[in-house]
């Protein structure tokens, strides 16, 4: 089995265990359903002499479930809407797309 196949199986196992159903709205107003891993904001960042708590949530999506050419605008989970901010980032193996978002 190749490394890519093994990594894909590992990502599938992570999403099966920790993934949640979400509704995605793209910038072109199309919609899709996908499984996402929602990572809550629990990070404290040091800025000079100040400690800042970030309110930005992190979502991970499998690239096999979404069209990477489309920009995600909103992620809706359990009726709560999150608005994407910044550019999404692919992982080093091209299997997962990380999106930062804030609750609206």
TIZAMAR-169551 format. One record per residue: residue number from 0; residue in one letter; x negated, y, z negated of N, C-alpha, C, O in turn. Coordinates in steps of 0.2 Angstrom, whole numbers, plus 2048, in hexadecimal, padded with zeros to 3 digits. Layout:
<rs>
NUM | a | X | Y | Z | X | Y | Z | X | Y | Z | X | Y | Z
...
</rs>
This chain:
<rs>
0 | x | 7FC | 7FA | 800 | 800 | 800 | 800 | 7FC | 806 | 800 | 7F7 | 807 | 7FC
1 | x | 7FD | 80B | 804 | 7F9 | 811 | 805 | 7FA | 816 | 7FF | 7FF | 815 | 7FB
2 | x | 7F6 | 81A | 7FE | 7F7 | 81F | 7F8 | 7FD | 823 | 7F9 | 801 | 824 | 7F4
3 | x | 7FF | 825 | 7FF | 805 | 829 | 800 | 80B | 825 | 7FF | 810 | 828 | 7FC
4 | x | 80B | 81F | 800 | 811 | 81B | 7FF | 812 | 81A | 7F7 | 817 | 81A | 7F4
5 | x | 80C | 819 | 7F4 | 80C | 818 | 7EC | 80E | 81F | 7E9 | 812 | 81F | 7E4
6 | x | 80C | 824 | 7EB | 80E | 82B | 7E9 | 815 | 82C | 7EA | 818 | 82F | 7E5
7 | x | 818 | 82A | 7EF | 81F | 82B | 7F1 | 823 | 827 | 7EC | 828 | 829 | 7EA
8 | x | 821 | 821 | 7EB | 825 | 81D | 7E6 | 825 | 820 | 7DF | 82A | 81F | 7DC
9 | x | 81F | 822 | 7DD | 81E | 826 | 7D7 | 823 | 82C | 7D6 | 826 | 82D | 7D1
10 | x | 823 | 830 | 7DB | 828 | 836 | 7DB | 82F | 833 | 7DB | 833 | 836 | 7D8
11 | x | 831 | 82E | 7DF | 837 | 82C | 7DF | 839 | 829 | 7D8 | 83F | 82A | 7D6
12 | x | 835 | 826 | 7D4 | 836 | 824 | 7CD | 837 | 829 | 7C9 | 83B | 829 | 7C4
13 | x | 833 | 82F | 7C9 | 834 | 835 | 7C5 | 83B | 838 | 7C6 | 83E | 83A | 7C1
14 | x | 83D | 839 | 7CC | 843 | 83C | 7CE | 849 | 837 | 7CC | 84E | 83A | 7CA
15 | x | 848 | 831 | 7CC | 84D | 82C | 7CA | 84E | 82D | 7C2 | 854 | 82C | 7C0
16 | x | 849 | 82E | 7BF | 849 | 82E | 7B7 | 84B | 835 | 7B5 | 84F | 836 | 7B0
17 | x | 848 | 83A | 7B7 | 849 | 841 | 7B5 | 84D | 846 | 7B9 | 84F | 84B | 7B7
18 | x | 84F | 844 | 7BF | 852 | 848 | 7C4 | 85A | 849 | 7C2 | 85D | 845 | 7BF
19 | x | 85C | 84F | 7C4 | 863 | 851 | 7C3 | 866 | 853 | 7CA | 862 | 856 | 7CE
20 | x | 86C | 852 | 7CB | 870 | 854 | 7D1 | 870 | 85B | 7D1 | 872 | 85E | 7CC
21 | x | 86F | 85E | 7D7 | 86F | 866 | 7D7 | 872 | 867 | 7DE | 872 | 863 | 7E3
22 | x | 875 | 86D | 7DF | 877 | 870 | 7E5 | 873 | 875 | 7E7 | 871 | 87A | 7E3
23 | x | 870 | 875 | 7ED | 86C | 87A | 7F0 | 86F | 87F | 7F5 | 873 | 87C | 7F9
24 | x | 86E | 885 | 7F4 | 870 | 88A | 7F9 | 86A | 88D | 7FC | 865 | 890 | 7F9
25 | x | 869 | 88D | 803 | 863 | 88F | 807 | 864 | 896 | 809 | 86A | 899 | 809
26 | x | 85F | 89A | 80B | 860 | 8A1 | 80D | 864 | 8A2 | 813 | 867 | 8A7 | 814
27 | x | 865 | 89D | 817 | 869 | 89D | 81D | 870 | 89B | 81C | 874 | 89A | 820
28 | x | 872 | 89B | 815 | 879 | 899 | 813 | 87B | 892 | 814 | 881 | 891 | 813
29 | x | 876 | 88E | 816 | 878 | 887 | 816 | 877 | 884 | 80F | 874 | 887 | 80B
30 | x | 87A | 87E | 80E | 87A | 87B | 807 | 878 | 874 | 808 | 879 | 871 | 80D
31 | x | 876 | 871 | 802 | 874 | 86A | 802 | 874 | 868 | 7FB | 873 | 86C | 7F6
32 | x | 875 | 861 | 7FA | 874 | 85E | 7F3 | 86D | 85B | 7F3 | 86B | 858 | 7F8
33 | x | 86A | 85B | 7ED | 864 | 858 | 7EC | 863 | 856 | 7E5 | 866 | 858 | 7E0
34 | x | 85E | 852 | 7E3 | 85C | 850 | 7DD | 856 | 855 | 7DB | 851 | 855 | 7DF
35 | x | 856 | 858 | 7D5 | 851 | 85D | 7D3 | 84F | 85B | 7CC | 853 | 858 | 7C8
36 | x | 849 | 85C | 7CA | 846 | 85C | 7C3 | 846 | 863 | 7C1 | 842 | 867 | 7C4
37 | x | 849 | 864 | 7BC | 84A | 86B | 7B9 | 845 | 86C | 7B3 | 846 | 868 | 7AE
38 | x | 840 | 870 | 7B3 | 83B | 871 | 7AE | 83D | 877 | 7AB | 83D | 87D | 7AE
39 | x | 83E | 877 | 7A4 | 841 | 87D | 7A1 | 83B | 882 | 79F | 835 | 880 | 79E
40 | x | 83D | 888 | 79E | 837 | 88D | 79D | 835 | 88D | 795 | 839 | 88E | 791
41 | x | 82F | 88A | 794 | 82D | 889 | 78E | 826 | 88C | 78D | 822 | 88A | 788
42 | x | 824 | 88F | 792 | 81D | 891 | 793 | 81C | 898 | 790 | 81F | 89D | 791
43 | x | 816 | 899 | 78C | 815 | 89F | 789 | 80E | 8A1 | 78C | 809 | 89D | 78C
44 | x | 80E | 8A7 | 78F | 808 | 8A9 | 793 | 805 | 8AF | 78F | 808 | 8B3 | 78D
45 | x | 7FE | 8AF | 78F | 7FA | 8B4 | 78C | 7F9 | 8B9 | 791 | 7F6 | 8B8 | 796
46 | x | 7FB | 8BF | 790 | 7F9 | 8C5 | 794 | 7F5 | 8CA | 790 | 7F8 | 8CE | 78C
47 | x | 7EF | 8CA | 791 | 7EA | 8CE | 78D | 7EB | 8CD | 785 | 7EA | 8C7 | 783
48 | x | 7EE | 8D1 | 781 | 7EF | 8D0 | 77A | 7F6 | 8CE | 778 | 7F8 | 8CD | 772
49 | x | 7FA | 8CD | 77D | 801 | 8CC | 77C | 803 | 8C5 | 77E | 800 | 8C2 | 783
50 | x | 807 | 8C1 | 77B | 80A | 8BB | 77D | 811 | 8BC | 780 | 815 | 8BF | 77C
51 | x | 812 | 8BA | 786 | 818 | 8BB | 789 | 81C | 8B4 | 78B | 818 | 8AF | 78D
52 | x | 822 | 8B3 | 789 | 826 | 8AD | 78B | 829 | 8AE | 791 | 82D | 8B3 | 792
53 | x | 828 | 8AA | 796 | 82B | 8AA | 79D | 832 | 8A7 | 79D | 833 | 8A2 | 79A
54 | x | 836 | 8AA | 7A0 | 83D | 8A8 | 7A1 | 83E | 8A4 | 7A7 | 844 | 8A3 | 7A9
55 | x | 839 | 8A3 | 7AB | 839 | 8A0 | 7B2 | 83A | 898 | 7B1 | 836 | 895 | 7AE
56 | x | 83F | 895 | 7B4 | 840 | 88E | 7B4 | 83C | 88B | 7BB | 83B | 88F | 7BF
57 | x | 83A | 885 | 7BA | 836 | 882 | 7C0 | 83B | 87C | 7C2 | 83D | 878 | 7BE
58 | x | 83C | 87B | 7C8 | 83F | 876 | 7CB | 83B | 872 | 7D0 | 837 | 875 | 7D4
59 | x | 83B | 86C | 7D0 | 838 | 867 | 7D5 | 83D | 864 | 7D9 | 841 | 861 | 7D7
60 | x | 83C | 864 | 7E0 | 840 | 861 | 7E5 | 83C | 85C | 7E9 | 836 | 85E | 7EA
61 | x | 83E | 856 | 7EB | 83B | 852 | 7EF | 83B | 855 | 7F6 | 841 | 857 | 7F8
62 | x | 836 | 855 | 7FA | 836 | 858 | 800 | 83A | 853 | 805 | 83C | 855 | 80A
63 | x | 83B | 84D | 803 | 83E | 848 | 808 | 846 | 84A | 808 | 849 | 847 | 80C
64 | x | 848 | 84E | 803 | 84F | 84F | 802 | 851 | 856 | 805 | 857 | 857 | 806
65 | x | 84C | 85A | 806 | 84E | 861 | 809 | 84A | 862 | 80F | 845 | 85F | 810
66 | x | 84C | 867 | 813 | 849 | 869 | 819 | 844 | 86F | 816 | 846 | 874 | 814
67 | x | 83D | 86D | 816 | 838 | 872 | 814 | 838 | 879 | 818 | 835 | 87E | 815
68 | x | 83B | 879 | 81E | 83B | 87F | 822 | 840 | 884 | 81F | 840 | 88A | 821
69 | x | 845 | 881 | 81B | 84A | 886 | 818 | 848 | 888 | 812 | 846 | 884 | 80E
70 | x | 849 | 88F | 810 | 848 | 892 | 80A | 84E | 891 | 805 | 853 | 893 | 807
71 | x | 84C | 88E | 7FF | 852 | 88D | 7FA | 853 | 894 | 7F7 | 84E | 898 | 7F5
72 | x | 859 | 896 | 7F7 | 85B | 89C | 7F4 | 85E | 89B | 7ED | 85C | 89F | 7E8
73 | x | 862 | 896 | 7EC | 865 | 895 | 7E5 | 865 | 88D | 7E4 | 866 | 889 | 7E8
74 | x | 865 | 88C | 7DD | 865 | 885 | 7DB | 86B | 885 | 7D6 | 86B | 889 | 7D1
75 | x | 870 | 881 | 7D7 | 876 | 880 | 7D2 | 876 | 87A | 7CF | 876 | 874 | 7D2
76 | x | 875 | 87A | 7C8 | 875 | 874 | 7C4 | 87B | 875 | 7BF | 87B | 879 | 7BB
77 | x | 87F | 870 | 7BE | 885 | 870 | 7B9 | 888 | 877 | 7B9 | 88A | 879 | 7B3
78 | x | 889 | 87A | 7BF | 88D | 880 | 7BF | 888 | 886 | 7BD | 88B | 88C | 7BE
79 | x | 882 | 885 | 7BC | 87E | 88B | 7BA | 879 | 88C | 7C0 | 877 | 888 | 7C3
80 | x | 879 | 893 | 7C2 | 875 | 895 | 7C8 | 86F | 897 | 7C7 | 86E | 89C | 7C2
81 | x | 86A | 895 | 7CA | 863 | 898 | 7CA | 861 | 89A | 7D1 | 862 | 897 | 7D6
82 | x | 85E | 8A0 | 7D1 | 85C | 8A4 | 7D7 | 854 | 8A3 | 7D8 | 850 | 8A4 | 7D3
83 | x | 852 | 8A0 | 7DD | 84B | 89F | 7DF | 847 | 8A5 | 7DF | 84A | 8AA | 7E2
84 | x | 841 | 8A5 | 7DD | 83D | 8AB | 7DD | 836 | 8A9 | 7E0 | 834 | 8A3 | 7DE
85 | x | 833 | 8AD | 7E3 | 82C | 8AB | 7E6 | 82C | 8A6 | 7EB | 831 | 8A4 | 7EE
86 | x | 826 | 8A4 | 7ED | 826 | 89F | 7F2 | 825 | 898 | 7EF | 822 | 897 | 7EA
87 | x | 829 | 893 | 7F2 | 828 | 88C | 7EF | 821 | 889 | 7F1 | 81E | 88B | 7F6
88 | x | 81F | 885 | 7ED | 819 | 882 | 7ED | 819 | 87A | 7EE | 81D | 877 | 7EA
89 | x | 816 | 878 | 7F3 | 816 | 870 | 7F4 | 810 | 86D | 7F0 | 80B | 871 | 7EE
90 | x | 811 | 867 | 7ED | 80C | 864 | 7EA | 806 | 862 | 7EF | 807 | 862 | 7F5
91 | x | 801 | 85F | 7EC | 7FB | 85E | 7F0 | 7FC | 858 | 7F5 | 7F8 | 858 | 7FA
92 | x | 801 | 854 | 7F4 | 803 | 84E | 7F9 | 808 | 850 | 7FD | 80A | 84B | 801
93 | x | 80C | 855 | 7FD | 811 | 857 | 801 | 818 | 853 | 7FF | 81C | 852 | 804
94 | x | 819 | 851 | 7F9 | 81F | 84D | 7F7 | 824 | 851 | 7F3 | 82A | 850 | 7F3
95 | x | 821 | 856 | 7EF | 826 | 85A | 7EB | 825 | 862 | 7EC | 81F | 864 | 7EE
96 | x | 82B | 865 | 7EC | 82B | 86C | 7ED | 82C | 86F | 7E6 | 832 | 86E | 7E3
97 | x | 828 | 874 | 7E4 | 82A | 877 | 7DD | 82C | 87E | 7DF | 829 | 882 | 7E2
98 | x | 832 | 880 | 7DB | 835 | 886 | 7DC | 836 | 889 | 7D5 | 839 | 886 | 7D1
99 | x | 834 | 890 | 7D5 | 835 | 893 | 7CF | 83C | 897 | 7D0 | 83D | 89A | 7D5
100 | x | 840 | 897 | 7CA | 847 | 89B | 7CB | 848 | 89D | 7C4 | 846 | 89C | 7BF
101 | x | 84D | 8A2 | 7C4 | 850 | 8A5 | 7BE | 857 | 8A4 | 7BE | 85B | 8A4 | 7C3
102 | x | 85A | 8A3 | 7B8 | 861 | 8A3 | 7B7 | 865 | 8A9 | 7B9 | 863 | 8AF | 7B7
103 | x | 86A | 8A9 | 7BD | 86E | 8AF | 7BE | 874 | 8B0 | 7BB | 878 | 8B5 | 7BB
</rs>
